[in-house]
Amino acid sequence: MTPFFVMIKAQLGRAYEVANALADAEIASEIYSTAGDYDLLVKFYVDRDADIGHFVNEKVHSIPGILDTKTIITFKAF
């Protein structure tokens, strides 16, 4: 499995609604509230051969209340 993170900016007043929708969809491994430019930091796992861009586009962007996302792809450095 390949882990990656998505920082999510929600519409004003909808961060908890977006977080609950992600939890209900059972697609996220971990969901955190954050302060700053983004409202949520969410950890996902996909199969090694899965396309992360398609996953984010189809599974994450389809959730109502999301204004913007920033995907952070991880890799093993050592």
WODAHU-V743645 format. One record per backbone hydrogen bond with DSSP energy under -0.5 kcal/mol. NH is the residue of the N-H (numbers start at 1). CO is the residue of the C=O. E is the energy in kcal/mol with one decimal. If there is no record, write none. Layout:
nh = (NH	NH)
co = (CO	CO)
e = (E	E)
This chain:
nh = (2	3	4	5	6	7	8	9	10	11	14	18	19	20	21	22	23	24	25	26	26	27	28	29	30	32	34	39	40	41	42	43	44	46	50	52	55	56	57	58	59	60	60	61	63	66	67	67	68	70	72	73	74	77)
co = (46	1	44	72	42	70	40	68	8	65	11	14	15	16	17	18	19	20	21	22	23	22	22	43	43	41	39	8	8	32	6	30	4	2	47	50	51	52	53	54	55	55	56	56	60	63	9	65	9	7	5	71	3	75)
e = (-3.7	-0.5	-2.1	-2.7	-2.5	-3.1	-2.6	-3.1	-0.6	-2.8	-2.4	-2.5	-2.5	-2.5	-2.1	-2.3	-2.3	-2.8	-1.9	-0.7	-0.9	-1.1	-0.6	-3.2	-1.3	-2.3	-2.5	-2.2	-2.0	-2.5	-2.3	-2.6	-3.0	-2.0	-1.9	-0.7	-2.2	-2.8	-2.5	-2.9	-3.1	-0.8	-1.1	-2.8	-2.0	-1.1	-3.1	-0.5	-1.7	-2.0	-3.4	-0.6	-1.0	-0.7)
